[in-house]
Amino acid sequence: MGKESPTRRKFKVRQKQKRREKVKKLKEKLKKAQSEQERQRIIDKILKIAPHYYELSKDFLGSAAKKSK
């Protein structure tokens, strides 16, 4: 387990920043989404980019189901 090169670290940091920006944009779209189908498509995109957002998807799906009733 050697040290990571500075170049590799910069790459990982930029990658993480970009992922956060994408997820942030998709969350905004999710708030504005009208149909359930559109919401599901956006949630699928978020999970593809950042699989650790699984809990978020359950929260949004639960709140969307409550709103529609």
N, CA, C and O atoms as CSV, one atom per row, in Angstrom:
chain,resi,resn,atom,element,x,y,z
A,1,MET,N,N,0.823,-1.179,0.000
A,1,MET,CA,C,0.000,0.000,0.000
A,1,MET,C,C,0.871,1.248,0.000
A,1,MET,O,O,1.162,1.811,1.056
A,2,GLY,N,N,1.271,1.662,-1.145
A,2,GLY,CA,C,2.128,2.830,-1.243
A,2,GLY,C,C,1.331,4.112,-1.278
A,2,GLY,O,O,0.101,4.108,-1.310
A,3,LYS,N,N,2.055,5.198,-1.272
A,3,LYS,CA,C,1.414,6.501,-1.349
A,3,LYS,C,C,0.846,6.713,-2.736
A,3,LYS,O,O,1.330,6.157,-3.722
A,4,GLU,N,N,-0.176,7.518,-2.788
A,4,GLU,CA,C,-0.807,7.849,-4.054
A,4,GLU,C,C,-0.074,9.051,-4.648
A,4,GLU,O,O,0.326,9.964,-3.926
A,5,SER,N,N,0.094,9.041,-5.950
A,5,SER,CA,C,0.784,10.161,-6.577
A,5,SER,C,C,-0.118,11.398,-6.539
A,5,SER,O,O,-1.343,11.281,-6.556
A,6,PRO,N,N,0.496,12.580,-6.486
A,6,PRO,CA,C,-0.294,13.819,-6.446
A,6,PRO,C,C,-1.206,13.971,-7.662
A,6,PRO,O,O,-2.312,14.500,-7.548
A,7,THR,N,N,-0.753,13.515,-8.806
A,7,THR,CA,C,-1.549,13.605,-10.024
A,7,THR,C,C,-2.818,12.765,-9.896
A,7,THR,O,O,-3.908,13.206,-10.261
A,8,ARG,N,N,-2.662,11.569,-9.381
A,8,ARG,CA,C,-3.808,10.671,-9.206
A,8,ARG,C,C,-4.787,11.263,-8.186
A,8,ARG,O,O,-6.003,11.189,-8.363
A,9,ARG,N,N,-4.248,11.838,-7.137
A,9,ARG,CA,C,-5.097,12.447,-6.111
A,9,ARG,C,C,-5.900,13.610,-6.689
A,9,ARG,O,O,-7.094,13.731,-6.417
A,10,LYS,N,N,-5.259,14.458,-7.479
A,10,LYS,CA,C,-5.957,15.574,-8.115
A,10,LYS,C,C,-7.083,15.057,-9.011
A,10,LYS,O,O,-8.180,15.615,-9.039
A,11,PHE,N,N,-6.792,13.994,-9.734
A,11,PHE,CA,C,-7.785,13.390,-10.619
A,11,PHE,C,C,-8.995,12.921,-9.806
A,11,PHE,O,O,-10.138,13.168,-10.190
A,12,LYS,N,N,-8.740,12.250,-8.694
A,12,LYS,CA,C,-9.832,11.754,-7.852
A,12,LYS,C,C,-10.646,12.894,-7.250
A,12,LYS,O,O,-11.872,12.815,-7.173
A,13,VAL,N,N,-9.964,13.951,-6.827
A,13,VAL,CA,C,-10.648,15.101,-6.238
A,13,VAL,C,C,-11.552,15.755,-7.279
A,13,VAL,O,O,-12.712,16.053,-6.992
A,14,ARG,N,N,-11.031,15.979,-8.484
A,14,ARG,CA,C,-11.836,16.583,-9.556
A,14,ARG,C,C,-13.024,15.703,-9.916
A,14,ARG,O,O,-14.127,16.194,-10.156
A,15,GLN,N,N,-12.786,14.404,-9.949
A,15,GLN,CA,C,-13.842,13.453,-10.274
A,15,GLN,C,C,-14.966,13.529,-9.228
A,15,GLN,O,O,-16.147,13.507,-9.575
A,16,LYS,N,N,-14.592,13.615,-7.974
A,16,LYS,CA,C,-15.571,13.703,-6.892
A,16,LYS,C,C,-16.348,15.023,-6.975
A,16,LYS,O,O,-17.561,15.046,-6.769
A,17,GLN,N,N,-15.644,16.119,-7.276
A,17,GLN,CA,C,-16.301,17.418,-7.402
A,17,GLN,C,C,-17.311,17.409,-8.548
A,17,GLN,O,O,-18.424,17.917,-8.415
A,18,LYS,N,N,-16.911,16.832,-9.659
A,18,LYS,CA,C,-17.792,16.768,-10.821
A,18,LYS,C,C,-19.028,15.910,-10.510
A,18,LYS,O,O,-20.145,16.256,-10.893
A,19,ARG,N,N,-18.812,14.797,-9.816
A,19,ARG,CA,C,-19.921,13.928,-9.431
A,19,ARG,C,C,-20.905,14.690,-8.551
A,19,ARG,O,O,-22.117,14.593,-8.745
A,20,ARG,N,N,-20.392,15.442,-7.593
A,20,ARG,CA,C,-21.250,16.221,-6.700
A,20,ARG,C,C,-22.063,17.255,-7.476
A,20,ARG,O,O,-23.250,17.446,-7.209
A,21,GLU,N,N,-21.420,17.923,-8.438
A,21,GLU,CA,C,-22.115,18.918,-9.255
A,21,GLU,C,C,-23.240,18.272,-10.055
A,21,GLU,O,O,-24.345,18.810,-10.129
A,22,LYS,N,N,-22.959,17.122,-10.650
A,22,LYS,CA,C,-23.967,16.424,-11.446
A,22,LYS,C,C,-25.146,16.004,-10.580
A,22,LYS,O,O,-26.300,16.172,-10.972
A,23,VAL,N,N,-24.856,15.460,-9.409
A,23,VAL,CA,C,-25.917,15.016,-8.509
A,23,VAL,C,C,-26.733,16.220,-8.045
A,23,VAL,O,O,-27.956,16.127,-7.935
A,24,LYS,N,N,-26.084,17.333,-7.774
A,24,LYS,CA,C,-26.780,18.535,-7.343
A,24,LYS,C,C,-27.757,19.009,-8.421
A,24,LYS,O,O,-28.898,19.361,-8.120
A,25,LYS,N,N,-27.305,19.016,-9.673
A,25,LYS,CA,C,-28.170,19.414,-10.783
A,25,LYS,C,C,-29.352,18.451,-10.928
A,25,LYS,O,O,-30.489,18.870,-11.147
A,26,LEU,N,N,-29.064,17.171,-10.803
A,26,LEU,CA,C,-30.131,16.179,-10.948
A,26,LEU,C,C,-31.140,16.277,-9.795
A,26,LEU,O,O,-32.332,16.048,-10.001
A,27,LYS,N,N,-30.680,16.612,-8.600
A,27,LYS,CA,C,-31.601,16.792,-7.476
A,27,LYS,C,C,-32.545,17.955,-7.741
A,27,LYS,O,O,-33.735,17.875,-7.433
A,28,GLU,N,N,-32.017,19.041,-8.316
A,28,GLU,CA,C,-32.855,20.187,-8.655
A,28,GLU,C,C,-33.904,19.786,-9.694
A,28,GLU,O,O,-35.070,20.165,-9.589
A,29,LYS,N,N,-33.477,19.019,-10.692
A,29,LYS,CA,C,-34.422,18.538,-11.696
A,29,LYS,C,C,-35.476,17.643,-11.062
A,29,LYS,O,O,-36.644,17.676,-11.448
A,30,LEU,N,N,-35.061,16.855,-10.100
A,30,LEU,CA,C,-35.971,15.932,-9.432
A,30,LEU,C,C,-37.051,16.702,-8.666
A,30,LEU,O,O,-38.210,16.287,-8.635
A,31,LYS,N,N,-36.670,17.813,-8.054
A,31,LYS,CA,C,-37.648,18.627,-7.329
A,31,LYS,C,C,-38.688,19.220,-8.280
A,31,LYS,O,O,-39.849,19.393,-7.909
A,32,LYS,N,N,-38.265,19.532,-9.512
A,32,LYS,CA,C,-39.158,20.151,-10.479
A,32,LYS,C,C,-39.925,19.139,-11.329
A,32,LYS,O,O,-40.840,19.509,-12.064
A,33,ALA,N,N,-39.557,17.881,-11.229
A,33,ALA,CA,C,-40.172,16.846,-12.064
A,33,ALA,C,C,-41.671,16.744,-11.783
A,33,ALA,O,O,-42.107,16.803,-10.634
A,34,GLN,N,N,-42.445,16.590,-12.852
A,34,GLN,CA,C,-43.898,16.532,-12.727
A,34,GLN,C,C,-44.416,15.102,-12.626
A,34,GLN,O,O,-45.176,14.778,-11.714
A,35,SER,N,N,-44.012,14.259,-13.548
A,35,SER,CA,C,-44.562,12.905,-13.602
A,35,SER,C,C,-43.697,11.918,-12.822
A,35,SER,O,O,-42.508,12.146,-12.599
A,36,GLU,N,N,-44.319,10.830,-12.419
A,36,GLU,CA,C,-43.614,9.766,-11.694
A,36,GLU,C,C,-42.545,9.129,-12.581
A,36,GLU,O,O,-41.467,8.766,-12.110
A,37,GLN,N,N,-42.854,9.000,-13.856
A,37,GLN,CA,C,-41.909,8.403,-14.806
A,37,GLN,C,C,-40.648,9.263,-14.934
A,37,GLN,O,O,-39.532,8.748,-14.992
A,38,GLU,N,N,-40.848,10.566,-14.976
A,38,GLU,CA,C,-39.714,11.492,-15.064
A,38,GLU,C,C,-38.859,11.418,-13.797
A,38,GLU,O,O,-37.630,11.412,-13.866
A,39,ARG,N,N,-39.519,11.361,-12.649
A,39,ARG,CA,C,-38.794,11.243,-11.376
A,39,ARG,C,C,-37.943,9.977,-11.344
A,39,ARG,O,O,-36.777,10.002,-10.950
A,40,GLN,N,N,-38.550,8.875,-11.765
A,40,GLN,CA,C,-37.835,7.597,-11.734
A,40,GLN,C,C,-36.611,7.627,-12.649
A,40,GLN,O,O,-35.560,7.088,-12.303
A,41,ARG,N,N,-36.750,8.255,-13.812
A,41,ARG,CA,C,-35.632,8.345,-14.748
A,41,ARG,C,C,-34.477,9.157,-14.141
A,41,ARG,O,O,-33.311,8.793,-14.287
A,42,ILE,N,N,-34.811,10.243,-13.469
A,42,ILE,CA,C,-33.787,11.081,-12.831
A,42,ILE,C,C,-33.126,10.327,-11.678
A,42,ILE,O,O,-31.909,10.398,-11.506
A,43,ILE,N,N,-33.915,9.613,-10.897
A,43,ILE,CA,C,-33.363,8.825,-9.784
A,43,ILE,C,C,-32.421,7.758,-10.321
A,43,ILE,O,O,-31.369,7.506,-9.735
A,44,ASP,N,N,-32.794,7.126,-11.436
A,44,ASP,CA,C,-31.912,6.127,-12.044
A,44,ASP,C,C,-30.580,6.744,-12.455
A,44,ASP,O,O,-29.530,6.122,-12.294
A,45,LYS,N,N,-30.620,7.962,-12.986
A,45,LYS,CA,C,-29.385,8.651,-13.374
A,45,LYS,C,C,-28.520,8.946,-12.150
A,45,LYS,O,O,-27.304,8.755,-12.175
A,46,ILE,N,N,-29.164,9.413,-11.080
A,46,ILE,CA,C,-28.415,9.709,-9.851
A,46,ILE,C,C,-27.741,8.445,-9.334
A,46,ILE,O,O,-26.573,8.477,-8.947
A,47,LEU,N,N,-28.469,7.338,-9.326
A,47,LEU,CA,C,-27.907,6.087,-8.814
A,47,LEU,C,C,-26.798,5.552,-9.705
A,47,LEU,O,O,-25.886,4.878,-9.226
A,48,LYS,N,N,-26.870,5.846,-10.988
A,48,LYS,CA,C,-25.804,5.415,-11.894
A,48,LYS,C,C,-24.517,6.198,-11.613
A,48,LYS,O,O,-23.422,5.636,-11.637
A,49,ILE,N,N,-24.660,7.485,-11.350
A,49,ILE,CA,C,-23.505,8.337,-11.066
A,49,ILE,C,C,-22.954,8.050,-9.680
A,49,ILE,O,O,-21.744,7.916,-9.500
A,50,ALA,N,N,-23.859,7.955,-8.687
A,50,ALA,CA,C,-23.448,7.789,-7.290
A,50,ALA,C,C,-24.348,6.750,-6.621
A,50,ALA,O,O,-25.389,7.104,-6.067
A,51,PRO,N,N,-23.964,5.483,-6.667
A,51,PRO,CA,C,-24.804,4.416,-6.107
A,51,PRO,C,C,-25.098,4.553,-4.612
A,51,PRO,O,O,-26.076,3.985,-4.125
A,52,HIS,N,N,-24.276,5.291,-3.885
A,52,HIS,CA,C,-24.491,5.437,-2.449
A,52,HIS,C,C,-25.692,6.324,-2.119
A,52,HIS,O,O,-26.012,6.505,-0.944
A,53,TYR,N,N,-26.357,6.877,-3.121
A,53,TYR,CA,C,-27.550,7.687,-2.914
A,53,TYR,C,C,-28.820,6.833,-2.899
A,53,TYR,O,O,-29.916,7.348,-3.122
A,54,TYR,N,N,-28.681,5.561,-2.642
A,54,TYR,CA,C,-29.830,4.657,-2.646
A,54,TYR,C,C,-30.886,5.095,-1.634
A,54,TYR,O,O,-32.081,5.048,-1.928
A,55,GLU,N,N,-30.459,5.519,-0.450
A,55,GLU,CA,C,-31.400,5.971,0.582
A,55,GLU,C,C,-32.170,7.194,0.100
A,55,GLU,O,O,-33.364,7.324,0.371
A,56,LEU,N,N,-31.504,8.074,-0.600
A,56,LEU,CA,C,-32.150,9.267,-1.147
A,56,LEU,C,C,-33.276,8.879,-2.089
A,56,LEU,O,O,-34.348,9.483,-2.064
A,57,SER,N,N,-33.037,7.879,-2.916
A,57,SER,CA,C,-34.050,7.469,-3.876
A,57,SER,C,C,-35.285,6.944,-3.155
A,57,SER,O,O,-36.408,7.196,-3.592
A,58,LYS,N,N,-35.092,6.218,-2.056
A,58,LYS,CA,C,-36.243,5.715,-1.301
A,58,LYS,C,C,-37.013,6.875,-0.679
A,58,LYS,O,O,-38.244,6.855,-0.651
A,59,ASP,N,N,-36.300,7.889,-0.177
A,59,ASP,CA,C,-36.959,9.051,0.418
A,59,ASP,C,C,-37.804,9.792,-0.611
A,59,ASP,O,O,-38.954,10.139,-0.343
A,60,PHE,N,N,-37.230,10.034,-1.790
A,60,PHE,CA,C,-37.945,10.764,-2.823
A,60,PHE,C,C,-39.137,9.974,-3.335
A,60,PHE,O,O,-40.200,10.543,-3.579
A,61,LEU,N,N,-38.971,8.682,-3.497
A,61,LEU,CA,C,-40.079,7.865,-3.974
A,61,LEU,C,C,-41.198,7.836,-2.938
A,61,LEU,O,O,-42.376,7.879,-3.292
A,62,GLY,N,N,-40.837,7.763,-1.677
A,62,GLY,CA,C,-41.837,7.771,-0.622
A,62,GLY,C,C,-42.597,9.082,-0.561
A,62,GLY,O,O,-43.821,9.085,-0.429
A,63,SER,N,N,-41.882,10.202,-0.654
A,63,SER,CA,C,-42.534,11.504,-0.604
A,63,SER,C,C,-43.363,11.757,-1.856
A,63,SER,O,O,-44.406,12.408,-1.791
A,64,ALA,N,N,-42.909,11.248,-2.990
A,64,ALA,CA,C,-43.660,11.424,-4.242
A,64,ALA,C,C,-44.969,10.646,-4.180
A,64,ALA,O,O,-45.992,11.114,-4.681
A,65,ALA,N,N,-44.947,9.476,-3.577
A,65,ALA,CA,C,-46.160,8.667,-3.464
A,65,ALA,C,C,-47.165,9.359,-2.536
A,65,ALA,O,O,-48.371,9.312,-2.780
A,66,LYS,N,N,-46.671,9.995,-1.482
A,66,LYS,CA,C,-47.561,10.712,-0.563
A,66,LYS,C,C,-48.191,11.922,-1.229
A,66,LYS,O,O,-49.367,12.209,-1.005
A,67,LYS,N,N,-47.415,12.644,-2.055
A,67,LYS,CA,C,-47.913,13.831,-2.738
A,67,LYS,C,C,-48.999,13.474,-3.744
A,67,LYS,O,O,-49.975,14.211,-3.883
A,68,SER,N,N,-48.846,12.362,-4.443
A,68,SER,CA,C,-49.788,12.000,-5.492
A,68,SER,C,C,-51.132,11.557,-4.933
A,68,SER,O,O,-52.133,11.589,-5.649
A,69,LYS,N,N,-51.177,11.140,-3.658
A,69,LYS,CA,C,-52.438,10.652,-3.059
A,69,LYS,C,C,-53.299,11.768,-2.560
A,69,LYS,O,O,-54.385,11.523,-2.033
